[in-house]
Amino acid sequence: MLARCIIYSMNIEALKLIMVQRGLTQADLARITGLSRQAVSLWFQKDHENQMVNIHTSNLIHLAEVLNLNVERLINVPDVLSTKEKRDELSARFLWDKVFENLEGFFCACVRGEPRAIARVVENFGMFDSAKIIGKNVWKKFDRFKKWLHPVRRKECEQIWTLQKSLKLI
């Protein structure tokens, strides 16, 4: 009796983001998962509808295990990347001057706490909302990223930061 092969859909954009965060190449991914480089390469070569690629369930589970992730991280579309319209809107907001190559690189720079990336988020959302999105780095690293802010926005943020500091909320 032949074993049934179950195919599942994996979100390739989620995998790309994870690879960028961890500095992995397609060859690295093939090596750590034990899959062929050709199999991994196929995931990235096709123009997939809704950014989903088919993958055997056993390979999906193994991939999640070697990356130390929940399977859901590989199958769910990150909400901010879920549609072309959302990607285009975010690209216009954050990639307008090509400082960051793509949204994945920008998001990774935010996670790493890079001053230019934090400044970009603050420019778009302000100090309080940015702190909700990125975390306390917005307050802690203000002196490092404020030079990247537009002068008018910088002045507003300096006033807010000074007030927060005087109230010992930072």
C-alpha positions as CSV (number, residue, x, y, z in Angstrom):
1,M,0.0,0.0,0.0
2,L,1.4,3.4,-1.0
3,A,1.6,6.1,1.7
4,R,-0.5,9.1,0.9
5,C,1.5,12.3,0.3
6,I,-0.1,15.3,1.8
7,I,0.8,18.7,0.4
8,Y,0.5,21.9,2.3
9,S,0.8,25.5,1.3
10,M,3.7,27.5,2.8
11,N,3.9,31.3,2.7
12,I,7.1,32.1,0.8
13,E,7.2,35.7,2.0
14,A,7.2,34.5,5.7
15,L,10.1,32.2,4.9
16,K,12.0,35.0,3.1
17,L,11.6,37.2,6.1
18,I,12.9,34.5,8.5
19,M,15.8,33.9,6.2
20,V,16.8,37.6,6.1
21,Q,16.5,37.8,9.9
22,R,18.8,34.8,10.3
23,G,21.1,35.6,7.4
24,L,20.3,32.3,5.6
25,T,20.7,31.7,1.9
26,Q,18.7,29.2,-0.1
27,A,21.8,26.9,0.0
28,D,21.9,27.2,3.8
29,L,18.2,26.3,3.9
30,A,18.7,23.2,1.7
31,R,21.7,22.1,3.8
32,I,20.0,22.4,7.2
33,T,16.8,20.8,6.1
34,G,18.3,18.0,4.1
35,L,16.4,19.0,1.0
36,S,18.0,19.4,-2.4
37,R,19.1,22.9,-3.5
38,Q,16.9,22.4,-6.5
39,A,13.8,21.7,-4.4
40,V,14.4,24.8,-2.3
41,S,15.2,26.9,-5.3
42,L,11.8,26.0,-6.9
43,W,10.0,27.6,-3.9
44,F,11.6,30.9,-4.8
45,Q,11.6,30.8,-8.6
46,K,7.9,30.6,-9.4
47,D,5.5,33.4,-9.4
48,H,3.2,32.1,-6.8
49,E,-0.4,33.3,-6.4
50,N,-0.8,34.8,-2.9
51,Q,2.9,34.0,-2.2
52,M,2.0,30.4,-1.3
53,V,4.1,27.4,-2.4
54,N,3.2,23.8,-2.1
55,I,5.4,21.7,0.3
56,H,5.0,18.2,1.6
57,T,3.7,18.3,5.2
58,S,6.7,16.2,6.4
59,N,9.1,18.8,4.9
60,L,7.1,21.7,6.3
61,I,7.2,20.2,9.8
62,H,10.9,19.4,9.5
63,L,11.6,22.9,8.2
64,A,9.8,24.4,11.2
65,E,11.7,22.2,13.6
66,V,15.2,23.0,12.2
67,L,14.3,26.7,12.2
68,N,12.9,26.4,15.8
69,L,9.6,27.8,14.7
70,N,5.9,27.0,15.0
71,V,4.5,25.7,11.7
72,E,2.1,28.6,11.8
73,R,4.9,31.0,11.2
74,L,5.6,29.4,7.9
75,I,2.0,29.0,6.7
76,N,0.4,32.3,7.8
77,V,0.9,35.5,5.8
78,P,2.4,38.2,8.0
79,D,-0.5,40.7,8.1
80,V,1.5,43.6,6.9
81,L,2.6,41.6,3.8
82,S,-0.7,39.9,3.1
83,T,-1.6,41.8,-0.1
84,K,0.1,43.6,-2.9
85,E,-1.7,46.8,-1.9
86,K,-0.3,46.6,1.7
87,R,3.2,45.9,0.4
88,D,2.9,48.8,-2.0
89,E,1.7,51.2,0.7
90,L,4.5,50.1,3.1
91,S,7.1,50.4,0.4
92,A,6.0,53.9,-0.4
93,R,6.2,54.8,3.4
94,F,9.5,53.2,4.2
95,L,11.5,52.5,1.0
96,W,10.9,55.8,-0.8
97,D,14.6,56.7,-0.9
98,K,16.0,53.2,-1.3
99,V,18.0,53.2,2.0
100,F,16.5,49.8,2.6
101,E,16.5,47.3,-0.3
102,N,13.1,45.7,0.5
103,L,10.4,45.5,3.2
104,E,12.0,42.4,4.7
105,G,15.3,44.2,5.1
106,F,13.6,47.2,6.6
107,F,11.7,45.0,9.2
108,C,14.9,43.2,10.1
109,A,16.6,46.6,10.6
110,C,13.8,47.5,13.0
111,V,14.2,44.3,14.9
112,R,18.0,44.9,15.2
113,G,17.3,48.4,16.4
114,E,19.1,50.2,13.6
115,P,18.7,54.0,14.1
116,R,17.6,54.8,10.5
117,A,14.9,52.2,10.6
118,I,13.6,53.4,14.0
119,A,13.6,56.9,12.7
120,R,11.5,55.8,9.7
121,V,8.9,54.3,11.9
122,V,8.8,57.4,14.2
123,E,8.5,59.6,11.1
124,N,5.4,57.7,10.1
125,F,3.8,56.9,13.4
126,G,5.2,59.2,16.1
127,M,6.9,58.3,19.4
128,F,4.1,56.7,21.3
129,D,2.7,54.5,18.4
130,S,6.3,53.6,17.4
131,A,7.0,52.4,20.9
132,K,4.0,50.2,20.7
133,I,5.2,48.8,17.4
134,I,9.0,48.5,18.0
135,G,9.2,48.6,21.8
136,K,11.2,50.5,24.3
137,N,14.1,51.1,21.9
138,V,12.2,54.1,20.6
139,W,12.7,55.8,23.9
140,K,16.1,54.3,24.8
141,K,17.8,55.0,21.4
142,F,16.2,58.4,20.7
143,D,19.6,60.2,20.9
144,R,21.0,57.8,18.3
145,F,18.2,58.1,15.7
146,K,16.9,61.6,16.1
147,K,19.4,63.0,13.6
148,W,17.6,60.9,10.9
149,L,14.3,62.6,11.6
150,H,13.0,65.6,9.6
151,P,13.8,68.8,11.6
152,V,10.1,69.6,12.4
153,R,9.4,66.0,13.5
154,R,12.7,65.9,15.5
155,K,11.7,69.0,17.4
156,E,8.3,67.5,18.2
157,C,9.8,64.3,19.3
158,E,12.5,66.0,21.4
159,Q,9.7,67.8,23.3
160,I,7.9,64.5,23.9
161,W,11.1,62.7,24.9
162,T,12.1,65.4,27.3
163,L,8.7,65.4,28.9
164,Q,8.7,61.6,29.3
165,K,12.2,61.7,30.7
166,S,11.3,64.5,33.2
167,L,8.3,62.3,34.4
168,K,10.8,59.4,34.7
169,L,8.8,57.3,32.3
170,I,11.9,56.4,30.3
